[in-house]
Amino acid sequence: MKSYSIGIDMGATSIKLGLVDASQTIVNRKNIPVDHYQSPEEFFSAVERTVRNIFEESAVCAEDISGIGIGLPGCVDSVNGVVRDLTNMQGWRGENIPIAATIRERLGISIRIDNDVNIMTIAEWHIGAGKGCKNLICCTLGTGVGGGLVLDGKLYRGSTLTAGEIGHIPLFYMGEPCNCGNRGCLERYVGNAAIVARTLCILQERPNEGLIIRQLIESEDKQLTPKIIFDAAQKGDSVACEIFRTTGEYIGVIFSGLVNTLNPEKIVVGGGVANAGNLVFDPIRETVSRYAMPVATEKLQIVPATLGDDAGIHGAALYGSGHDV
């Protein structure tokens, strides 16, 4: 009997691996630092070495593993197990890299790969905040904005496997240029860099406001970060509170369109910006209530993700063992 699966969550700063048992408990976990996977070949070697190390430490072997799932931050062909492009990884640009086939050959275990936000969606849908939902939207808010969709009880990937790009829905017609090549995208206004830039602009325009933010920057001798803005908001800084309210309203506008179009039971929101709690959730909910059709929101809940940093491992392990439908 295959008692375990392995989840691999590839990020911009590290790869997190976890050996997961049948109860979805992570019984062994490892991290691979970013300088060990700057190229595909380094990635393959690091993953193989680390998985074999997990086997040795946990007294398991390939025959005990039902499958390995991998979540990757970029353009992923989940059907063919190929990576087309990885966000922020210079050595992975412009290639069709056979991730699944290569690791399967090295380890002799079934491999499935997908976009990291689809993987997070699988985790929250099966064992997290979206458990039991037939129609679900998951959204991550952080450096970028990503999304995953569950429609009629199935993960929806779209005709070219790129569904769920919530961050690249236009918020403002002909707005600020976005890294994707478009203009006015949601991500351009609510990603970490945008939150910091908007705050700095207000601080410059209003020299007598934002005193708590200014004090925190000076006392910590740091550049401005979303965490400093959050800390200032908790202390009642008017500029910081305004920033999170505006951020929530921007997100709520896009969510309103998604709610009217897809009529989900829940929207699950995770990522660093979501850690601001009601500072951002209250304006999201208020904006959706204002702009979405009442009939579309009768059963709607907008809730925080519950699995935190382990969502990638759990989702990948579930996906690797066949739990995506």
C-alpha positions as a printed Julia matrix, in Angstrom:
325×3 Matrix{Float64}:
   0.0    0.0     0.0
   1.34   3.44   -0.98
   1.14   5.41    2.26
   2.83   8.67    1.29
   3.04  11.37   -1.33
   5.55  14.16   -1.84
   4.74  17.82   -2.38
   7.27  20.21   -3.9
   6.65  23.96   -3.82
   9.11  25.95   -5.93
   9.41  29.6    -4.95
  11.58  32.57   -5.83
  13.79  32.14   -2.74
  13.62  28.41   -1.97
  12.05  25.09   -2.83
  10.02  23.49   -0.05
   9.63  19.7    -0.11
   7.44  17.63    2.16
   6.8   13.94    2.71
   3.06  13.76    3.43
   1.22  10.82    4.94
  -2.34   9.64    4.29
  -3.76  12.03    6.9
  -2.1   14.98    5.13
   0.46  15.43    7.89
   3.88  16.62    6.72
   6.18  14.08    8.36
   9.47  15.27    6.87
  10.31  18.55    5.22
  13.32  20.06    3.48
  14.3   23.37    1.91
  16.51  23.91   -1.13
  17.99  27.43   -1.35
  17.57  29.41   -4.56
  21.25  29.25   -5.54
  20.87  25.47   -5.97
  18.36  25.66   -8.83
  19.35  28.53  -11.1
  19.15  26.19  -14.1
  16.91  23.21  -14.92
  19.78  20.73  -14.52
  20.58  22.12  -11.06
  16.89  21.8   -10.21
  16.72  18.16  -11.29
  19.84  17.24   -9.32
  18.76  19.12   -6.19
  15.28  17.58   -6.18
  16.59  14.05   -6.75
  19.21  14.43   -4.03
  16.74  15.88   -1.53
  14.02  13.31   -2.18
  16.51  10.48   -1.71
  17.63  12.13    1.53
  14.02  12.2     2.72
  13.69   8.51    1.86
  16.77   7.65    3.91
  15.74   9.72    6.93
  12.13   8.48    6.93
  12.8    4.82    6.1
  10.59   4.88    3.01
  11.27   4.04   -0.63
   9.83   4.84   -4.04
   7.35   1.98   -3.76
   5.74   3.73   -0.75
   5.02   6.92   -2.72
   1.72   7.32   -4.57
   3.06  10.29   -6.53
   4.98  13.55   -6.49
   3.37  16.89   -7.25
   5.28  20.06   -8.08
   4.0   23.63   -8.05
   6.0   26.08  -10.19
   5.68  29.89  -10.42
   5.19  30.49  -14.1
   3.77  29.21  -17.35
   3.24  25.46  -16.89
   1.81  22.89  -19.31
   0.26  20.54  -16.78
  -1.01  18.14  -19.47
   2.44  17.43  -20.94
   4.44  18.04  -17.75
   6.43  20.85  -19.36
   7.52  24.25  -18.09
   7.42  26.99  -20.73
   8.72  29.87  -18.62
   9.34  30.53  -14.94
   8.68  33.91  -13.38
  11.82  35.67  -12.11
  14.13  32.75  -13.0
  16.54  33.97  -15.67
  17.99  30.53  -16.4
  14.55  29.11  -17.2
  13.37  31.57  -19.85
  12.01  30.61  -23.23
  12.37  26.85  -23.02
  10.03  23.87  -22.95
  11.56  21.96  -20.07
  10.27  18.37  -19.52
  10.08  18.53  -15.73
   7.74  15.58  -15.2
   9.47  13.16  -17.58
  12.96  13.98  -16.3
  12.19  13.57  -12.59
  10.09  10.47  -13.27
  13.09   8.93  -15.03
  15.43   9.8   -12.15
  13.21   8.65   -9.29
  10.88   6.1   -10.85
   7.8    7.79   -9.37
   4.72   9.3   -11.04
   5.11  13.1   -11.36
   2.5   15.81  -11.97
   3.25  19.51  -12.27
   1.12  22.67  -12.35
   1.16  26.39  -11.74
   1.78  27.2    -8.07
  -1.54  29.02   -7.59
  -3.48  26.06   -8.99
  -1.59  23.94   -6.46
  -2.54  26.32   -3.62
  -6.14  26.18   -4.87
  -6.16  22.36   -4.72
  -4.93  22.5    -1.11
  -7.47  25.06    0.11
 -10.24  23.29   -1.82
  -9.57  19.83   -0.4
  -8.37  20.49    3.15
  -8.43  24.25    3.74
 -10.84  27.18    3.74
 -12.59  26.06    0.55
 -13.23  22.47    1.63
 -16.56  21.19    0.35
 -17.07  23.97   -2.21
 -18.25  23.15   -5.69
 -17.51  26.63   -7.06
 -14.48  28.4    -5.62
 -12.05  31.19   -6.44
  -8.64  31.26   -4.77
  -6.48  34.36   -4.94
  -2.96  35.05   -3.7
  -1.9   38.61   -2.91
   1.78  39.36   -2.52
   4.6   40.27   -4.89
   2.11  39.44   -7.62
  -1.55  38.48   -7.77
  -2.5   34.97   -8.82
  -5.72  33.0    -9.02
  -7.17  29.52   -9.27
 -10.7   28.47  -10.2
 -12.84  25.5    -9.21
 -16.0   25.32  -11.31
 -18.67  22.65  -10.89
 -16.33  20.6    -8.73
 -13.34  20.62  -11.09
 -10.18  22.67  -11.26
 -10.61  24.9   -14.3
  -7.44  25.52  -16.35
  -8.89  26.98  -19.55
  -8.31  26.22  -23.22
  -4.58  27.02  -23.09
  -4.07  26.13  -19.41
  -3.76  29.78  -18.33
  -7.08  30.38  -16.55
  -7.04  32.22  -13.24
  -4.79  35.2   -14.05
  -6.75  37.49  -11.75
  -3.81  39.84  -11.38
  -3.9   40.64  -15.07
  -7.54  41.63  -15.31
  -7.51  45.33  -16.24
  -8.56  47.56  -13.35
  -8.04  50.86  -15.21
  -8.38  51.29  -18.95
  -5.0   52.48  -20.24
  -3.6   52.61  -16.7
  -0.02  52.09  -15.54
   2.11  49.64  -17.57
   2.31  46.12  -16.13
   5.15  43.6   -16.33
   2.91  41.37  -18.45
   2.99  43.94  -21.26
  -0.56  45.19  -20.73
  -1.68  48.33  -18.91
  -3.86  48.93  -15.87
  -3.73  45.36  -14.48
  -4.89  44.73  -10.92
  -1.42  43.46   -9.97
   0.04  46.82  -10.97
  -2.01  48.47   -8.21
  -2.17  45.94   -5.35
   1.1   43.99   -5.55
   3.7   44.66   -2.86
   5.7   47.1    -4.99
   2.58  49.06   -5.9
   1.48  49.35   -2.26
   4.9   50.69   -1.27
   5.07  53.09   -4.23
   1.59  54.49   -3.53
   2.48  55.01    0.12
   5.73  56.8    -0.71
   3.87  59.07   -3.11
   1.36  60.07   -0.41
   4.12  60.64    2.14
   5.84  62.99   -0.31
   2.65  64.83   -1.17
   1.5   65.14    2.47
   4.55  65.89    4.63
   2.46  66.35    7.78
   0.75  62.95    7.55
   1.9   59.36    7.94
   3.88  60.15   11.07
   3.75  56.61   12.42
   5.02  55.18    9.12
   7.86  57.69    9.14
   8.75  56.81   12.75
   8.79  53.08   12.01
  11.07  53.55    9.02
  13.47  55.67   11.05
  13.43  53.48   14.18
  14.02  50.29   12.22
  16.47  51.99    9.82
  14.75  50.24    6.93
  13.25  50.97    3.56
   9.47  51.01    3.46
   7.79  47.58    3.2
   4.17  46.38    3.27
   4.9   44.98    6.76
   5.83  48.46    8.04
   2.67  49.9     6.47
   0.63  47.15    8.16
   2.26  47.81   11.54
   1.53  51.51   11.15
  -2.09  50.82   10.23
  -2.52  48.74   13.37
  -1.28  51.74   15.34
  -3.87  53.93   13.68
  -1.76  55.74   11.07
  -4.24  57.43    8.72
  -2.1   57.07    5.59
  -1.48  53.36    6.22
  -5.18  52.74    6.83
  -6.01  54.64    3.63
  -3.54  52.51    1.67
  -5.1   49.22    2.8
  -8.62  50.53    2.26
  -7.8   51.58   -1.3
  -6.04  48.25   -1.92
  -9.09  46.36   -0.69
 -11.41  48.45   -2.84
  -9.33  47.79   -5.96
  -9.4   44.06   -5.26
 -13.12  44.21   -4.5
 -13.88  45.79   -7.88
 -12.24  42.89   -9.71
 -13.82  40.34   -7.37
 -17.23  41.87   -8.14
 -16.82  41.1   -11.82
 -15.68  37.56  -11.03
 -18.65  37.03   -8.71
 -21.11  38.26  -11.32
 -19.49  36.01  -13.94
 -18.77  32.81  -11.97
 -21.13  32.95   -8.94
 -18.79  31.14   -6.5
 -19.67  30.0    -3.01
 -16.37  31.27   -1.64
 -13.4   33.41   -2.51
 -10.36  32.28   -0.52
  -7.6   34.87   -0.25
  -4.01  34.11    0.78
  -0.56  35.61    0.45
   1.31  38.34    2.27
  -1.15  41.19    1.65
  -3.98  39.02    2.99
  -2.12  38.88    6.32
  -3.39  42.43    6.89
  -6.66  40.79    7.94
  -9.72  43.03    8.22
  -7.71  46.07    7.15
  -7.97  44.66    3.64
 -10.83  42.14    3.96
 -13.4   44.69    5.17
 -13.04  46.98    2.12
 -12.96  43.94   -0.18
 -16.26  42.67    1.23
 -17.85  46.14    1.27
 -16.88  46.77   -2.35
 -18.17  43.39   -3.53
 -21.41  44.01   -1.66
 -21.71  47.38   -3.4
 -20.9   46.32   -6.96
 -21.8   42.66   -7.38
 -25.36  41.66   -8.16
 -27.26  40.82   -4.94
 -28.39  37.44   -6.24
 -24.76  36.5    -6.98
 -23.69  37.22   -3.4
 -26.49  35.42   -1.54
 -24.23  32.49   -0.62
 -20.85  34.18   -1.1
 -18.17  34.15    1.59
 -14.83  35.95    1.22
 -12.44  34.32    3.67
  -8.71  34.07    4.45
  -6.76  31.01    3.35
  -6.01  28.68    6.26
  -2.97  26.64    5.19
  -0.39  29.43    5.13
   3.09  28.63    3.91
   2.33  24.89    3.81
  -0.39  25.23    1.16
   2.12  24.57   -1.63
   3.37  21.33   -0.09
  -0.11  20.07    0.75
  -1.56  21.0    -2.65
   1.34  19.46   -4.56
   1.14  16.26   -2.51
  -2.61  16.02   -3.12
  -2.15  16.72   -6.82
   0.68  14.24   -7.14
  -1.54  11.52   -5.7
  -4.42  12.36   -8.04
  -6.65  14.72   -6.03
  -7.39  17.49   -8.51
 -10.91  16.52   -9.53
